[in-house]
């Protein structure tokens, strides 16, 4: 999963930079869908591995889901910041 997280972070930052220069807001729903899909698939994979062991594993699954959700929100905000900076720079340069 860590490799997927790294790819998502790099793709989010680079995509926000490129789309910010292009002033293309379609990037945000795509980025939101990508991170949302990651959160849901990671949770389902963890719950599938847990199996019938319910009580102690349920707390860990909730913790992991919340951690992945924080990861997604943090990177969406980082992407929005990079997008805004790139759009501002592109506007100042005249692109």
C-alpha positions, 0 to 999 in steps of 0.5 A: 500500500505504501507504494500506491500512496507514493504514486498517488502523492506524486501524481497529485502534486504533478497533476495539480501543478500541470492543471494549475498552469492550464487553469483546468478545474476538472482535475479536482473531481479526478483527484477526489475520485482517485483518493476516494477509491484508494480509501475504499479499496484499502479498507475492503482489502484490510477487512477481507484479510481480517476475516471472522476475527471481529472485535479487536480487528474492528478497532484496527480497521477503523483506525486504518480507515481514518488514517487513510482518510486523513491521508486523502484529505491532506493530499487533496489540500496539498493539491489545491495549494499547488494548483492555486500557486501554479495558477497564480504563477501562470496568470502572472506570467501570462499563460 
